[in-house]
Amino acid sequence: MTVHSDKSSLLDSLKIERTPVRRKSTSPWVYGAAVAALLAAGAGAWFFWPDNAIPVHVITASAEGAGGGGASLDASGYVVARRKATLSAKIMGKISEVNFEEGMKVKQGDIVARLDDSDFQAALHQAQAQARMAKSTMDNTAPIYTRYQAARAQGAISTDAVENQRLAYDNARTAYDAAVATVAMAQSNLNNTLVRAPFSGVVTVKVAQVGEVVAPQASGGGDTRTGILTIVDMDSLEVQVDVSENYIERVKTGGDAVIHLDAFPDWDIPGSVFAVIPTADQSKGTVAVRVKIKSKDPRILPNMAARVGFMTAPEKGAAQAVSRVTVPVGAVIANGKTGSIFVINDGKVEKRDVALGLKTAQSITILSGISAGDRLASDNLDKLHDGDKVKIAE
């Protein structure tokens, strides 16, 4: 026991007493700097971190009137001329003169071309000479026949002699009548070497040139032309469109219409229904409708592509028509008579299916699916899906 106590006392004497270390407190400025560094790092990450929002430009759908409660029916077609003629000569001959070129105006009765008339002049002169000879013969036989008739009345000559002189006079008169007819035919042929405009208009096509041979349809052969010039009466221009037979009952003669040319999509041309052709095209299931152009303008040319919006009464039992909206072409993914648009709400897009109406080179009328004032994405539509985040591009 004594030995153990001595060892414990020895170990206790060897222990070193340590004074507790007092730590220095951290300055508040250090914590502030750390917080500032974290905020700066967060801001930098937000600025430089890739943004998955798709940039788009925004347009606002604008209202388009519905025509006082009427519904719109659209159809496509072309500008056509009701008075159009390809001029040719009535006889076969070689062209010696063409007086008009494309784009030039002609008046009714103007000589647009001439044929070589040398042969016809010669034929006329020959016919006139023969007519003069026939007249001279008739003039000589007429008084002789008159004297014979007087002599027969006095019994001085026989009846056979008078009859023979009558036959001579009748033959001379018949020959003269034939010569006069020949002169008329020769003069007509000579006149036909002049090709005149049947009405006033504008030359749209020049087919033949000086030196070429022209002939009436089905005459001549080889490289023989059947036409010289084509003229169009610009005052007779109208639009002819094909309307689906399912909706043709909504188109009425005299009804108002608005014409849009593809060449001038922003130009509203007033029109009216002139006639509904009373027959249908079996292959297309359409009916042709003629639309009068109320506003004449030199910019309107034959064969221009056109679309016509017919302002029609609502179908029976249909709800009151609402205003339509017009948007730029780039804001719509079109697929025939329907399409898709992307409406922007709270930084996201909502894809909607819409019904499409009149389409021009710059705008599309949307018949249903959106309202005036809706904000739409106008580009990058191929990158968008329903619910995607977007950001407004500058």
C-alpha positions as CSV (number, residue, x, y, z in Angstrom):
1,M,0.0,0.0,0.0
2,T,2.8,2.4,0.9
3,V,4.5,1.8,-2.5
4,H,1.3,2.6,-4.5
5,S,0.7,5.8,-2.6
6,D,4.2,7.0,-3.3
7,K,3.7,6.4,-7.1
8,S,0.5,8.4,-7.1
9,S,2.1,11.2,-5.3
10,L,5.0,11.2,-7.8
11,L,2.6,11.3,-10.8
12,D,0.6,14.1,-9.4
13,S,3.8,16.1,-8.9
14,L,4.7,15.7,-12.6
15,K,1.4,17.2,-14.0
16,I,1.6,20.6,-15.7
17,E,-1.2,23.0,-15.0
18,R,-2.5,24.8,-18.3
19,T,-4.2,28.1,-18.3
20,P,-7.3,28.1,-20.6
21,V,-6.7,30.0,-23.9
22,R,-9.0,33.0,-24.6
23,R,-10.1,33.3,-28.3
24,K,-10.2,36.7,-29.9
25,S,-13.8,37.6,-31.1
26,T,-14.4,38.0,-35.0
27,S,-15.1,41.5,-36.3
28,P,-18.6,42.2,-37.7
29,W,-17.0,43.7,-40.8
30,V,-15.7,40.2,-41.8
31,Y,-19.3,38.8,-41.8
32,G,-20.5,41.8,-43.9
33,A,-17.7,41.2,-46.5
34,A,-18.6,37.5,-46.7
35,V,-22.3,38.3,-47.3
36,A,-21.4,40.8,-50.0
37,A,-19.2,38.3,-51.7
38,L,-21.9,35.7,-51.7
39,L,-24.4,38.3,-53.2
40,A,-21.9,39.3,-55.9
41,A,-21.3,35.6,-56.8
42,G,-25.1,35.0,-57.0
43,A,-25.6,38.1,-59.2
44,G,-22.8,37.0,-61.5
45,A,-24.2,33.5,-61.7
46,W,-27.6,34.9,-62.6
47,F,-26.1,37.1,-65.2
48,F,-23.8,34.6,-66.8
49,W,-25.7,31.4,-66.3
50,P,-27.4,30.2,-69.5
51,D,-31.1,31.4,-69.8
52,N,-33.5,28.8,-71.1
53,A,-36.2,31.4,-71.9
54,I,-36.7,31.8,-75.7
55,P,-36.4,35.3,-77.0
56,V,-39.4,36.5,-79.1
57,H,-40.8,39.7,-80.4
58,V,-44.3,40.6,-79.4
59,I,-47.2,41.8,-81.5
60,T,-50.8,42.7,-80.4
61,A,-53.7,41.3,-82.4
62,S,-55.8,44.1,-83.8
63,A,-59.6,44.1,-84.3
64,E,-61.2,43.9,-87.7
65,G,-64.9,44.8,-88.1
66,A,-67.3,42.0,-88.9
67,G,-69.4,44.1,-91.3
68,G,-72.3,45.0,-89.2
69,G,-73.0,41.5,-87.9
70,G,-72.3,39.7,-91.2
71,A,-70.0,36.8,-91.6
72,S,-67.0,36.8,-94.0
73,L,-66.6,34.2,-96.7
74,D,-63.3,34.2,-98.5
75,A,-62.4,32.8,-102.0
76,S,-59.5,33.0,-104.3
77,G,-59.3,33.6,-108.1
78,Y,-57.9,35.9,-110.7
79,V,-58.5,39.2,-112.4
80,V,-60.1,38.5,-115.8
81,A,-61.3,40.7,-118.7
82,R,-64.8,40.3,-120.1
83,R,-63.7,42.0,-123.4
84,K,-60.5,40.5,-124.8
85,A,-59.7,39.8,-128.4
86,T,-56.8,38.4,-130.3
87,L,-56.8,40.2,-133.7
88,S,-56.1,38.5,-136.9
89,A,-56.7,39.1,-140.6
90,K,-59.8,37.7,-142.3
91,I,-57.7,36.6,-145.2
92,M,-54.3,35.0,-145.6
93,G,-51.4,37.4,-146.3
94,K,-48.0,38.6,-145.3
95,I,-47.8,41.3,-142.7
96,S,-46.3,44.6,-144.0
97,E,-47.0,46.8,-141.0
98,V,-47.7,46.5,-137.2
99,N,-48.5,49.8,-135.6
100,F,-48.7,49.0,-131.9
101,E,-46.6,47.4,-129.2
102,E,-47.4,45.9,-125.8
103,G,-48.7,48.4,-123.3
104,M,-49.9,50.9,-126.0
105,K,-53.5,52.1,-126.0
106,V,-55.7,51.7,-129.0
107,K,-59.0,53.2,-129.9
108,Q,-61.9,51.5,-131.7
109,G,-61.3,51.6,-135.4
110,D,-57.5,52.2,-135.3
111,I,-55.5,50.3,-137.9
112,V,-53.3,48.0,-135.8
113,A,-51.7,46.1,-138.7
114,R,-51.6,45.9,-142.5
115,L,-51.1,43.0,-144.9
116,D,-49.2,43.2,-148.2
117,D,-52.0,44.5,-150.5
118,S,-50.2,44.5,-153.9
119,D,-52.1,41.4,-155.2
120,F,-55.4,42.7,-154.0
121,Q,-54.8,46.1,-155.5
122,A,-54.2,44.4,-158.9
123,A,-57.2,42.2,-158.5
124,L,-59.4,45.2,-157.8
125,H,-58.0,47.1,-160.8
126,Q,-58.7,44.1,-163.1
127,A,-62.3,43.7,-161.7
128,Q,-62.9,47.4,-162.2
129,A,-61.7,47.2,-165.9
130,Q,-64.0,44.2,-166.5
131,A,-66.9,46.1,-165.0
132,R,-66.3,49.0,-167.3
133,M,-66.3,46.8,-170.3
134,A,-69.4,45.0,-169.2
135,K,-71.2,48.4,-168.6
136,S,-70.1,49.6,-172.1
137,T,-71.6,46.4,-173.7
138,M,-74.8,46.8,-171.7
139,D,-75.0,50.5,-172.6
140,N,-74.7,49.6,-176.3
141,T,-77.3,46.8,-176.3
142,A,-79.9,48.7,-174.4
143,P,-80.8,51.3,-177.1
144,I,-80.7,48.7,-179.8
145,Y,-83.2,46.6,-177.9
146,T,-85.4,49.7,-177.4
147,R,-85.4,50.4,-181.2
148,Y,-86.2,46.8,-182.0
149,Q,-89.2,47.0,-179.7
150,A,-90.5,50.1,-181.4
151,A,-90.0,48.6,-184.9
152,R,-91.8,45.5,-183.9
153,A,-94.7,47.6,-182.7
154,Q,-94.9,49.1,-186.2
155,G,-94.6,45.6,-187.9
156,A,-91.2,46.5,-189.4
157,I,-89.3,43.5,-188.0
158,S,-90.1,40.0,-186.9
159,T,-90.8,38.9,-183.3
160,D,-87.7,36.5,-183.5
161,A,-85.4,39.5,-184.2
162,V,-86.8,41.4,-181.2
163,E,-86.4,38.3,-178.9
164,N,-82.8,37.8,-180.0
165,Q,-81.9,41.4,-179.2
166,R,-83.6,41.0,-175.8
167,L,-81.4,38.0,-175.0
168,A,-78.3,40.0,-176.0
169,Y,-79.4,42.8,-173.7
170,D,-80.1,40.5,-170.8
171,N,-76.8,38.8,-171.2
172,A,-75.0,42.1,-171.2
173,R,-76.8,43.2,-168.1
174,T,-76.1,39.9,-166.3
175,A,-72.4,40.2,-167.2
176,Y,-72.3,43.8,-165.9
177,D,-74.0,42.7,-162.6
178,A,-71.4,39.9,-162.2
179,A,-68.5,42.4,-162.9
180,V,-69.9,44.8,-160.2
181,A,-70.0,41.9,-157.7
182,T,-66.4,41.0,-158.6
183,V,-65.4,44.6,-158.0
184,A,-67.1,44.5,-154.6
185,M,-65.3,41.3,-153.7
186,A,-61.9,42.6,-154.7
187,Q,-62.6,45.8,-152.7
188,S,-63.6,43.7,-149.7
189,N,-60.4,41.7,-149.9
190,L,-58.4,44.9,-150.2
191,N,-60.2,46.3,-147.1
192,N,-59.4,43.1,-145.2
193,T,-55.7,43.7,-145.5
194,L,-56.3,46.4,-142.8
195,V,-56.7,44.9,-139.3
196,R,-58.7,47.3,-137.1
197,A,-59.3,47.4,-133.4
198,P,-62.9,46.3,-132.6
199,F,-63.0,48.2,-129.4
200,S,-60.8,50.5,-127.3
201,G,-58.2,48.9,-125.0
202,V,-54.6,48.2,-124.3
203,V,-52.3,45.8,-126.3
204,T,-51.2,43.0,-123.9
205,V,-49.6,40.6,-126.4
206,K,-47.8,41.1,-129.8
207,V,-47.7,37.8,-131.5
208,A,-46.6,38.4,-135.1
209,Q,-43.9,40.5,-136.7
210,V,-43.5,42.3,-140.1
211,G,-42.8,39.7,-142.8
212,E,-44.7,36.8,-141.2
213,V,-47.7,35.2,-142.8
214,V,-51.0,35.3,-141.0
215,A,-54.2,33.5,-141.8
216,P,-57.6,32.9,-140.2
217,Q,-58.0,30.0,-137.8
218,A,-57.5,26.6,-139.4
219,S,-56.1,28.2,-142.6
220,G,-52.5,28.1,-143.8
221,G,-49.9,25.7,-142.3
222,G,-46.4,25.4,-141.0
223,D,-45.3,28.6,-139.2
224,T,-48.4,30.6,-140.3
225,R,-49.7,32.8,-137.5
226,T,-53.3,32.9,-136.6
227,G,-53.1,36.1,-134.5
228,I,-51.3,39.4,-134.6
229,L,-52.2,41.4,-131.4
230,T,-54.2,40.8,-128.3
231,I,-56.1,43.8,-126.8
232,V,-57.9,44.0,-123.5
233,D,-60.6,46.4,-122.5
234,M,-59.4,47.5,-119.1
235,D,-62.8,48.9,-118.2
236,S,-64.2,45.3,-118.4
237,L,-61.8,43.9,-115.7
238,E,-63.4,41.9,-113.0
239,V,-62.4,39.1,-110.6
240,Q,-63.6,35.5,-111.0
241,V,-63.3,33.3,-108.0
242,D,-64.2,29.7,-107.1
243,V,-66.5,29.4,-104.0
244,S,-67.1,26.0,-102.4
245,E,-70.5,24.7,-103.3
246,N,-71.1,24.1,-99.5
247,Y,-71.2,27.9,-99.0
248,I,-72.5,29.2,-102.4
249,E,-76.0,29.8,-100.9
250,R,-74.4,32.6,-98.8
251,V,-73.3,34.5,-101.9
252,K,-76.0,36.8,-103.4
253,T,-75.9,38.8,-106.6
254,G,-75.4,42.4,-105.7
255,G,-73.8,41.6,-102.3
256,D,-70.8,43.7,-101.2
257,A,-67.3,42.3,-101.4
258,V,-63.7,43.3,-100.7
259,I,-61.0,42.4,-103.2
260,H,-57.3,42.0,-102.2
261,L,-54.6,41.5,-104.9
262,D,-51.5,39.5,-104.0
263,A,-49.5,42.3,-105.6
264,F,-51.0,44.9,-103.3
265,P,-52.1,43.1,-100.1
266,D,-52.8,46.2,-98.1
267,W,-55.1,47.7,-100.7
268,D,-58.8,47.2,-100.0
269,I,-60.7,47.3,-103.4
270,P,-64.4,47.6,-103.1
271,G,-66.4,45.2,-105.2
272,S,-69.8,43.6,-105.6
273,V,-71.1,40.2,-106.7
274,F,-72.0,40.6,-110.4
275,A,-73.1,37.0,-111.2
276,V,-73.1,33.5,-109.8
277,I,-72.4,31.1,-112.7
278,P,-75.2,28.6,-112.6
279,T,-73.0,25.4,-112.8
280,A,-70.6,23.6,-110.6
281,D,-67.1,22.2,-111.2
282,Q,-67.3,18.5,-110.4
283,S,-63.6,18.0,-110.0
284,K,-63.2,20.9,-107.5
285,G,-66.6,21.1,-106.0
286,T,-66.8,24.8,-106.5
287,V,-69.0,27.4,-108.3
288,A,-67.6,30.3,-110.2
289,V,-68.6,33.8,-109.1
290,R,-68.0,37.0,-111.0
291,V,-67.1,40.0,-108.9
292,K,-67.3,43.6,-110.2
293,I,-64.5,45.9,-109.4
294,K,-66.0,49.2,-108.3
295,S,-62.8,51.2,-108.2
296,K,-61.0,51.3,-111.6
297,D,-57.2,51.7,-111.3
298,P,-54.3,51.2,-113.8
299,R,-52.5,49.0,-111.2
300,I,-55.2,46.3,-111.7
301,L,-54.0,44.0,-114.5
302,P,-55.4,40.9,-116.1
303,N,-54.4,37.5,-114.6
304,M,-53.4,39.0,-111.2
305,A,-54.0,36.6,-108.3
306,A,-56.8,37.9,-106.0
307,R,-58.8,37.0,-103.0
308,V,-62.3,38.1,-102.4
309,G,-64.0,38.5,-99.0
310,F,-67.8,38.3,-99.4
311,M,-69.8,40.1,-96.7
312,T,-72.7,37.7,-96.2
313,A,-75.5,37.4,-93.7
314,P,-75.0,34.9,-90.8
315,E,-76.2,31.4,-91.4
316,K,-79.6,30.5,-90.0
317,G,-79.4,29.6,-86.3
318,A,-75.8,30.9,-86.1
319,A,-74.7,33.0,-83.2
320,Q,-74.1,36.7,-83.6
321,A,-70.8,37.1,-85.5
322,V,-68.0,38.6,-83.4
323,S,-65.2,40.8,-84.5
324,R,-62.3,39.1,-86.2
325,V,-58.6,40.0,-85.6
326,T,-55.7,40.5,-88.0
327,V,-52.1,39.5,-87.3
328,P,-48.9,39.5,-89.3
329,V,-48.2,36.4,-91.3
330,G,-45.1,35.6,-89.2
331,A,-47.2,35.2,-86.0
332,V,-49.1,32.2,-87.4
333,I,-48.2,28.6,-88.3
334,A,-50.7,28.2,-91.1
335,N,-52.0,24.8,-92.4
336,G,-54.7,25.5,-94.9
337,K,-57.8,27.0,-93.3
338,T,-56.5,26.4,-89.7
339,G,-53.3,27.3,-87.9
340,S,-51.6,27.8,-84.6
341,I,-50.5,30.8,-82.6
342,F,-48.7,31.4,-79.3
343,V,-50.3,33.7,-76.8
344,I,-47.9,35.3,-74.2
345,N,-49.1,35.3,-70.6
346,D,-46.8,35.9,-67.5
347,G,-43.6,35.1,-69.4
348,K,-44.9,31.8,-70.9
349,V,-46.6,30.9,-74.1
350,E,-49.9,29.2,-74.6
351,K,-50.4,27.4,-77.9
352,R,-53.8,27.8,-79.5
353,D,-55.4,26.5,-82.6
354,V,-57.2,29.1,-84.7
355,A,-59.4,29.3,-87.8
356,L,-57.9,31.3,-90.6
357,G,-59.6,33.7,-93.1
358,L,-58.3,36.0,-95.7
359,K,-54.5,35.8,-96.1
360,T,-52.3,38.4,-97.9
361,A,-48.6,38.7,-98.2
362,Q,-48.4,40.6,-95.0
363,S,-51.3,39.7,-92.8
364,I,-53.8,36.9,-91.9
365,T,-57.4,37.3,-90.6
366,I,-58.1,35.0,-87.7
367,L,-61.8,34.1,-87.5
368,S,-61.7,32.4,-84.1
369,G,-59.4,31.4,-81.3
370,I,-58.1,34.7,-80.1
371,S,-59.3,38.2,-79.2
372,A,-58.3,41.7,-80.1
373,G,-55.5,42.9,-77.7
374,D,-54.0,39.4,-77.1
375,R,-50.2,39.5,-77.1
376,L,-48.6,37.0,-79.5
377,A,-45.1,35.8,-80.3
378,S,-44.2,36.9,-83.8
379,D,-41.0,35.0,-84.4
380,N,-39.1,31.8,-83.4
381,L,-42.4,29.9,-83.6
382,D,-40.6,26.8,-84.7
383,K,-38.7,26.7,-81.4
384,L,-41.8,27.2,-79.2
385,H,-44.0,24.7,-77.4
386,D,-47.0,25.1,-75.2
387,G,-45.8,26.3,-71.8
388,D,-42.3,27.4,-72.8
389,K,-40.8,30.4,-71.0
390,V,-40.1,33.4,-73.2
391,K,-38.3,36.7,-72.9
392,I,-39.2,39.8,-74.9
393,A,-36.6,40.6,-77.4
394,E,-35.6,44.2,-77.9
